[in-house]
Amino acid sequence: MSNHLKFYINGAWVDPVTPRKLDVINPATEEPFTAISIGSAVDVDRAVAAARAAFPKYSQTSKAERVALVKRIVACYRARMEDIAQAVSAEMGAPIAMARDSQAAAGLAHLESTLKALEAFEFEEGRGSTRIVREGIGVVGLITPWNWPLNQIACKVAPAIAAGCTMVLKPSEVAPITGIIFSEVMHEAGVPAGVYNMVNGDGPSVGSVMSAHPGIDMMSFTGSTRAGILVAKAAADTVKRVAQELGGKSPNIILRDADLAWSVTKGVQSCFNNSGQSCNSPTRMLVPRELQADALAIAKRSAEAHKVGDPRLEGTNLGPVVSEVQFNKIQALIESGIKEGATLVTGGTGRPEGLNRGYYVRPTVFGDVRPEMTIAREEIFGPVLSIMPYDSEEQAIEIANDTPYGLSANVESKDIEHARHVARQLRAGQVKINYPAWDTFAPFGGYKQSGNGREYADWGIHDFLEVKAIIGYGA
């Protein structure tokens, strides 16, 4: 029996108090493929009450008990990998190979890295006669986005479980089915009743209620900066902690001593990954002015090599964007780039040739982009790359930092010391040198309007802990 119209509260699948349905749209077809229930304040109250009732006992469990629980979650998640991949492909348009190898795999990677971090984590230490104790903050509200649904669910739920917290999760209503499957995983793994709860819904009906709820001690939110501000404002009256991973407009500095062909090609691929729908996507490529013509030619070839189409077909590497709202926003931003005088190298407005249905965007590259242009300032969240020329290294760093965001940045150089020198000057939470492998033990989070707090492995566990000093405890 499908649980799509149910919520997971206090260890059981339950109906909403007031039935209200929302269609879930497949962006490749523009048609509904299932429906979910939209929750209300009463459903949130039920979930929070279950989490609060479970917290006293669960917060006192031993590290060994939590390690065993996370191991069971890992095993159950691994058994559902194909179900998860099929769901994420249907709900947000990820090509099936990418849904398996990146989307579903990301959730597993975070569960496994959090498990390893938990096994090594020290929750107590002595300082003279004082005992420092790190304990779960309480009931946490988790709001996750549609673009990397399993990545964000796992890198919030796993550390919260590890820290001894109980929780209420609201997955994105745009891509909610993976959240339902994840809840089935938690049930199958034997998570104690009330420790993990899930209520589907939209921002006004569920998200804002959670943020303001006096029974929730902390909010962890991933999404747009606009929505993150609303969460923080709603949370302020109850002085709850708020962790936010928000927007980005990440720079990618290709230094003069880099391998231009390799760096530009990798930059295009990284920008277009997940149809450009990643908050840390390197959307501003900075190249030496005298090399821009060569960079544009390389970028054009790379962009046009992307196969756009049906995400169910093997070989597709660029699926649709997630919704009509996103499609229209991206079209407007591409049009703004043309109107403001950027050079359209390839792509442009409209769907790719031969695709008349589905939210498909033409892989687009702009050159001669100036820092004041809209496409250089606003987060596009689509397969659109802005190539920006610079004259000096100092100017490149200035342009890179000239943004209200600070989530991620990239630097390419054949000289590692040169790259390190530039990386230290960039105001971003993560700086990648020469496209390294993904590191789930590196802290992930942003400067400025890209948020606060850090996720991944032990960094995530720390975010869900309070620090208590027991003075006079004894050596």
C-alpha positions in Angstrom: 0.0 0.0 0.0 1.3 3.5 -0.9 2.1 5.9 1.9 2.0 8.9 -0.4 -1.1 10.4 1.2 0.1 9.7 4.8 2.5 11.3 7.3 4.9 9.4 9.6 4.2 10.3 13.2 5.1 8.5 16.4 6.3 5.4 14.6 3.2 4.9 12.4 1.7 6.0 9.1 -1.2 8.3 9.8 -3.7 10.3 7.7 -3.7 14.1 7.9 -6.2 15.6 10.3 -7.8 17.6 7.4 -7.4 15.9 4.0 -5.9 18.2 1.3 -4.1 16.8 -1.7 -1.3 18.2 -3.9 -0.3 16.7 -7.3 3.3 15.8 -7.7 4.4 16.8 -11.3 6.9 14.9 -13.4 8.9 17.7 -15.0 9.7 15.6 -18.0 6.0 15.2 -18.9 4.4 18.2 -17.1 1.8 15.7 -15.8 1.0 14.5 -12.3 2.4 11.1 -11.4 1.1 10.9 -7.9 -0.3 13.1 -5.1 0.6 13.8 -1.5 -1.2 15.2 1.4 -0.6 18.8 2.6 -0.3 19.1 6.3 -1.6 21.8 8.7 -0.7 23.3 12.1 -2.6 20.4 13.8 -0.4 17.8 12.0 2.7 19.7 13.1 1.4 19.8 16.7 1.0 16.0 16.6 4.5 15.4 15.3 6.1 17.8 17.7 4.3 16.2 20.6 5.5 12.8 19.6 9.1 14.1 19.3 9.0 15.9 22.6 7.6 12.7 24.3 10.4 10.6 22.8 13.3 13.0 23.6 13.9 12.3 27.3 14.5 8.6 26.7 16.2 8.8 23.4 18.6 11.6 24.5 19.9 9.3 27.2 20.8 6.5 24.9 24.4 5.5 24.7 26.7 6.2 21.7 26.8 2.4 21.1 23.0 2.3 20.8 23.0 5.2 18.3 25.8 3.6 16.3 23.8 0.4 16.0 20.7 2.4 15.0 22.6 4.3 12.2 24.0 1.0 11.0 20.5 -0.4 10.6 19.4 2.8 8.8 22.4 2.4 6.4 21.4 -1.2 5.6 17.8 -0.4 5.0 18.6 2.6 2.9 21.0 0.5 0.7 18.2 -2.0 0.1 15.9 0.8 -1.2 18.5 2.5 -3.5 16.8 1.7 -6.8 13.4 2.8 -5.5 14.9 6.0 -4.4 16.6 6.6 -7.7 13.4 6.0 -9.7 11.5 8.3 -7.4 14.0 11.2 -7.6 14.1 10.8 -11.4 10.4 11.1 -11.6 9.9 13.9 -9.1 12.7 16.3 -10.1 13.8 15.1 -13.5 17.3 13.7 -12.8 18.6 11.4 -15.5 18.3 7.9 -14.2 22.0 7.2 -14.2 22.7 10.4 -12.3 19.7 9.6 -10.0 21.4 6.3 -9.1 25.1 7.3 -9.0 24.7 10.8 -7.5 21.3 11.5 -6.0 20.6 8.2 -4.3 24.2 7.6 -3.6 24.6 11.0 -1.9 22.2 10.0 0.8 24.0 6.8 1.5 27.4 8.6 1.6 26.1 11.0 4.3 24.7 8.1 6.4 28.0 6.3 6.2 30.2 9.3 6.9 28.0 10.3 9.8 28.3 6.8 11.1 32.1 6.9 10.9 32.1 10.3 12.6 29.8 9.1 15.4 32.0 6.1 16.1 34.9 8.5 16.8 32.9 11.3 18.4 33.6 12.3 22.1 30.5 13.6 23.8 32.3 14.3 27.1 35.7 15.6 28.3 37.2 16.7 31.5 38.8 20.1 32.1 40.2 20.1 35.6 37.2 19.5 38.0 34.7 20.5 35.3 33.0 18.0 33.0 32.1 19.3 29.5 29.1 17.4 28.2 27.7 17.7 24.7 24.1 16.6 24.5 21.3 16.8 22.0 19.7 20.2 21.7 16.1 18.8 21.8 13.5 18.6 19.2 14.7 19.8 15.8 12.7 20.9 12.8 14.2 19.9 9.4 13.2 21.6 6.1 14.8 20.2 3.0 14.8 21.2 -0.7 13.9 19.6 -3.9 17.2 19.8 -5.8 19.2 17.2 -3.9 16.5 15.7 -1.7 18.3 12.7 -0.3 21.6 14.5 0.1 19.9 17.1 2.4 17.6 14.7 4.2 20.5 12.4 5.1 22.9 15.2 6.1 20.3 16.5 8.6 18.6 13.4 9.9 21.8 11.3 10.4 23.6 13.9 12.6 20.4 14.6 14.5 20.0 10.9 15.3 23.7 10.8 16.2 23.4 13.8 18.5 20.5 12.3 20.4 17.9 14.6 19.1 14.3 13.8 18.1 12.9 15.5 15.0 10.2 16.5 12.5 11.1 16.5 8.8 9.3 18.5 6.1 10.6 17.4 2.7 10.0 19.7 -0.3 6.5 19.5 -1.6 7.9 19.7 -5.1 10.0 16.5 -4.7 8.4 14.7 -1.7 8.3 11.0 -2.7 12.0 10.4 -1.8 11.2 11.7 1.7 8.4 9.2 2.0 10.7 6.4 1.0 13.3 7.6 3.4 10.6 7.5 6.2 9.9 3.9 5.2 13.6 3.3 5.6 13.6 4.8 9.1 10.5 2.7 10.1 12.1 -0.5 8.7 15.3 0.3 10.6 13.4 0.3 13.9 13.9 3.9 14.8 12.1 4.3 18.2 8.6 5.8 17.9 8.6 9.6 18.1 12.3 10.0 17.4 11.7 10.6 13.7 8.6 12.2 12.3 7.7 13.4 8.8 4.9 15.8 7.8 4.5 16.8 4.1 3.3 20.3 3.2 4.2 23.7 1.8 6.0 26.6 3.5 3.0 28.5 4.8 1.0 25.4 6.0 3.9 23.5 7.6 7.3 25.2 7.3 6.4 28.4 8.9 4.4 26.6 11.7 7.5 24.5 12.5 9.7 27.6 12.5 7.5 29.4 15.0 6.6 26.3 17.1 7.5 26.7 20.8 8.0 22.9 21.0 10.8 22.9 18.5 14.3 23.8 19.9 16.2 24.2 16.6 15.5 24.7 12.9 17.8 23.4 10.2 16.8 24.7 6.8 18.2 24.3 3.3 16.7 26.4 0.5 16.6 29.9 -0.9 18.0 32.9 1.0 14.5 34.5 0.7 12.9 31.5 2.5 15.7 31.2 4.9 15.1 34.7 6.1 11.5 33.9 6.7 12.4 30.8 8.8 14.8 32.9 10.9 12.3 35.6 11.5 9.6 33.1 12.5 12.1 31.3 14.8 13.2 34.6 16.6 10.2 34.8 18.9 11.1 31.5 20.6 14.9 32.2 20.4 15.5 28.8 18.8 18.8 28.0 17.1 18.6 28.3 13.3 21.1 26.6 10.9 20.8 27.6 7.3 22.3 26.5 4.0 21.0 29.0 1.5 21.8 30.4 -2.0 25.0 30.7 -3.9 26.6 32.4 -6.8 29.9 30.5 -6.8 32.9 31.9 -8.7 35.3 29.7 -10.6 38.7 31.4 -11.1 40.8 29.9 -13.9 44.3 31.3 -13.3 46.7 32.1 -16.1 48.8 29.1 -15.3 45.9 26.6 -15.5 45.2 24.1 -18.2 42.6 26.1 -20.0 40.9 23.4 -22.0 40.7 21.0 -19.0 39.5 23.8 -16.6 36.9 25.2 -18.9 35.5 21.8 -19.8 35.3 20.7 -16.1 33.7 24.1 -15.3 30.9 23.7 -17.8 30.3 20.1 -16.7 30.2 21.1 -13.0 27.9 24.1 -13.7 25.4 22.0 -15.7 25.4 19.0 -13.3 21.9 18.3 -12.0 20.6 20.7 -14.7 22.4 23.5 -13.0 20.2 23.1 -9.9 22.9 23.0 -7.2 23.4 25.8 -4.7 27.2 25.4 -5.0 27.2 25.3 -8.8 30.2 27.3 -10.2 28.1 29.6 -12.3 30.6 32.5 -12.7 33.7 31.4 -14.6 36.5 34.0 -14.4 39.1 33.8 -17.1 42.0 36.0 -18.1 40.8 38.6 -20.7 43.4 37.5 -23.3 42.2 33.9 -23.0 38.4 34.6 -23.1 38.0 33.9 -26.8 39.6 30.5 -26.4 37.6 29.8 -23.3 34.3 30.6 -25.1 35.1 28.2 -27.9 35.9 25.4 -25.4 32.8 26.2 -23.4 30.6 26.2 -26.5 31.9 22.7 -27.5 31.4 21.3 -24.0 27.9 22.8 -23.6 26.7 21.5 -27.0 28.0 18.0 -26.2 25.4 17.7 -23.4 22.6 15.4 -24.3 19.3 16.9 -23.2 16.3 14.7 -23.0 14.1 12.1 -21.4 15.7 11.3 -17.9 14.5 7.7 -18.2 16.8 7.0 -21.2 20.4 5.9 -20.5 22.8 8.4 -22.1 20.8 11.5 -21.2 23.0 13.7 -19.0 20.8 16.8 -18.8 17.2 16.4 -17.8 14.5 19.0 -17.3 14.5 21.6 -14.5 12.1 20.8 -11.7 9.0 22.9 -12.4 7.3 25.5 -14.6 8.1 28.1 -12.0 11.8 27.4 -12.3 11.6 27.1 -16.1 10.0 30.6 -16.4 12.5 32.1 -14.0 15.5 30.7 -16.0 14.0 31.9 -19.3 13.6 35.4 -17.9 17.2 35.5 -16.6 18.6 34.3 -20.0 16.6 37.0 -21.7 18.0 39.6 -19.2 21.6 38.4 -20.1 20.8 39.1 -23.8 19.2 42.4 -23.2 22.0 43.6 -20.9 24.6 43.0 -23.6 26.3 39.7 -22.7 27.5 37.6 -25.6 25.3 34.6 -26.2 27.8 31.9 -27.0 25.3 29.0 -27.2 21.8 28.1 -26.0 19.3 30.9 -25.3 15.6 31.0 -24.6 13.1 28.3 -25.4 13.4 24.5 -25.3 16.1 22.5 -27.0 15.3 21.5 -30.6 13.0 18.5 -30.8 11.6 18.8 -27.2 8.2 20.4 -27.2 7.0 19.2 -23.7 8.8 19.1 -20.4 10.7 21.8 -18.6 13.8 21.5 -20.6 16.3 24.4 -20.8 18.9 24.9 -23.6 22.4 24.5 -22.2 23.5 28.2 -22.3 26.8 30.0 -22.1 27.3 33.7 -22.0 30.6 35.6 -22.5 31.7 39.1 -21.8 29.6 39.1 -18.6 30.2 42.1 -16.4 29.8 42.0 -12.6 26.8 44.4 -12.6 24.7 42.2 -15.0 21.7 40.4 -13.5 23.1 37.0 -14.6 26.2 37.7 -12.6 24.3 38.7 -9.5 21.3 36.5 -9.2 21.2 32.7 -8.6 19.8 31.2 -11.8 19.5 27.5 -10.8 19.6 26.3 -14.3 22.2 25.2 -16.9 23.4 28.7 -17.6 27.1 29.7 -17.3 28.4 33.2 -17.2 32.1 33.7 -18.4 33.6 36.9 -17.0 37.0 38.2 -18.2 39.5 39.7 -15.7 42.7 41.7 -16.2 44.6 40.9 -13.0 44.5 38.3 -10.3 43.6 40.9 -7.8 40.6 41.9 -10.0 39.6 38.3 -10.3 39.5 37.9 -6.5 37.6 41.1 -6.1 35.0 40.0 -8.6 34.7 36.6 -7.0 34.0 38.1 -3.6 31.7 40.8 -5.0 28.5 38.9 -4.2 26.1 38.7 -1.2 26.7 34.9 -1.2 29.6 32.9 0.0 28.8 29.2 -0.2 31.5 27.8 -2.5 34.3 28.7 -4.9 36.7 27.0 -7.3 40.3 27.7 -8.3 42.3 26.1 -11.0 46.1 26.2 -11.5 48.9 23.9 -12.4 50.8 25.4 -9.4 49.3 24.2 -6.2 50.9 26.9 -4.1 49.5 29.5 -6.4 46.0 28.0 -6.1 46.3 27.8 -2.3 47.3 31.5 -2.1 44.2 32.5 -4.1 41.9 30.1 -2.2 42.8 31.7 1.1 41.5 35.1 -0.2 38.1 33.8 -1.2 35.1 34.5 1.1 33.3 31.2 0.8 32.7 28.2 3.1 34.2 25.8 0.7 36.9 26.4 -1.9 37.8 23.6 -4.3 41.2 23.4 -6.0 41.4 21.7 -9.4 38.1 19.8 -9.0 39.0 17.3 -6.2 36.8 14.3 -5.3 33.7 15.1 -3.1 34.7 15.0 0.6 31.8 14.2 2.9 34.0 14.9 5.9 34.7 18.5 4.8 32.4 21.1 6.5 29.7 22.4 4.1 28.0 25.7 4.7 28.3 29.4 3.7 29.5 32.9 4.5 27.3 35.9 4.2 23.8 35.3 2.8 24.6 31.7 2.0 23.8 30.9 5.6 25.3 29.8 8.9 26.3 26.5 10.5 28.0 23.6 8.9 26.9 20.2 7.7 28.5 16.8 6.9 29.9 14.2 9.3 31.1 15.4 12.7 30.5 19.1 11.6 26.8 18.2 11.4 26.7 16.5 14.7 28.2 19.5 16.4 25.4 21.7 15.0 22.7 19.6 16.9 24.4 19.7 20.3 24.2 21.9 23.3 27.3 22.3 25.5 26.9 21.8 29.3 29.5 22.5 31.9 29.2 20.5 35.1 31.4 22.4 37.5 32.8 20.6 40.5 32.2 17.2 38.8 35.7 16.0 39.9 38.7 14.8 38.0 
